[in-house]
Amino acid sequence: GFSLFERTIYSFLIGGQAAFGGLEAEGVSGRVGAGEGVRLKLETPLGVADALLGAAGQQLASDLSTAQSELAAVQAVEQQLVRFKADMEKDAAAQRDALLK
């Protein structure tokens, strides 16, 4: 069941017999305390995860900056199009008025 799995994982993390095939009886795991064993086993994966999260955070910050710059450019083009449309409508109205007179 799950409790057996949980005990096996905990035994592995603290360097128990189930994980190391009896090395604990030979004194290998006795050199490091249970808490220290867990720390040593988790330190590298956690360090890698921390580095990956840091790199992902930097990439997201860069992507956000790029997206904000692109948004500003799109908004500037949109404003230019609004002004261009207004100018074209004004010119078209002036030409219609000239034709009708």
C-alpha positions in Angstrom: 0.0 0.0 0.0 0.9 3.6 0.1 2.4 3.5 3.6 4.9 0.9 2.4 5.8 3.2 -0.5 6.1 6.1 1.9 8.4 4.1 4.2 10.6 3.0 1.3 11.0 6.5 0.1 11.8 7.8 3.5 14.3 4.9 4.0 15.9 5.9 0.7 16.2 9.5 1.7 17.8 8.7 5.1 20.0 6.0 3.8 18.3 3.0 5.3 18.8 -0.7 4.6 16.0 -0.9 2.1 17.6 1.7 -0.1 21.2 0.5 0.1 20.9 -3.3 0.5 22.3 -3.5 4.0 25.1 -0.9 3.7 23.6 0.7 6.8 24.6 -2.4 8.8 28.2 -1.9 7.6 28.2 1.6 9.0 28.1 3.6 5.8 25.0 5.5 6.6 26.1 5.9 10.2 28.6 8.5 9.1 25.9 11.0 8.2 22.8 11.7 10.3 19.3 11.1 8.9 18.6 14.8 8.4 22.0 15.3 6.8 21.4 12.4 4.4 18.1 13.9 3.3 19.7 17.3 2.8 22.5 15.9 0.8 20.2 13.8 -1.4 17.9 16.8 -2.1 20.5 19.5 -2.3 21.5 18.9 -5.9 18.0 18.5 -7.4 16.8 21.5 -5.4 19.8 23.5 -6.6 19.0 22.5 -10.2 15.4 23.4 -9.8 16.3 26.7 -8.3 18.6 27.5 -11.2 15.9 26.5 -13.7 13.4 28.7 -12.0 15.8 31.6 -11.9 16.6 31.2 -15.6 12.9 30.9 -16.4 12.2 34.0 -14.4 14.9 35.9 -16.3 13.4 34.7 -19.7 9.9 35.7 -18.6 11.2 39.1 -17.6 12.8 39.5 -21.0 9.7 38.3 -22.8 7.6 40.7 -20.8 9.8 43.6 -21.7 9.7 42.6 -25.4 5.9 42.2 -25.3 5.5 45.6 -23.7 7.7 47.2 -26.4 5.7 45.5 -29.1 2.5 46.6 -27.5 3.7 50.2 -27.4 4.6 50.0 -31.1 1.2 48.5 -32.0 -0.6 51.3 -30.0 1.5 54.0 -31.9 0.5 52.4 -35.2 -3.1 52.3 -34.1 -3.1 56.0 -33.3 -1.5 56.8 -36.6 -4.2 54.8 -38.4 -7.0 56.7 -36.5 -5.4 60.0 -37.5 -5.0 58.8 -41.1 -8.6 57.7 -41.2 -9.8 61.0 -39.9 -7.7 62.9 -42.5 -9.0 60.7 -45.3 -12.6 61.2 -44.2 -12.0 65.0 -44.0 -10.5 65.0 -47.5 -13.3 62.8 -48.9 -15.9 65.2 -47.5 -14.1 68.2 -48.9 -14.0 66.5 -52.4 -17.7 65.6 -52.2 -18.5 69.2 -51.3 -16.4 70.5 -54.2 -18.2 68.1 -56.6 -21.7 69.1 -55.4 -21.1 72.8 -55.8 
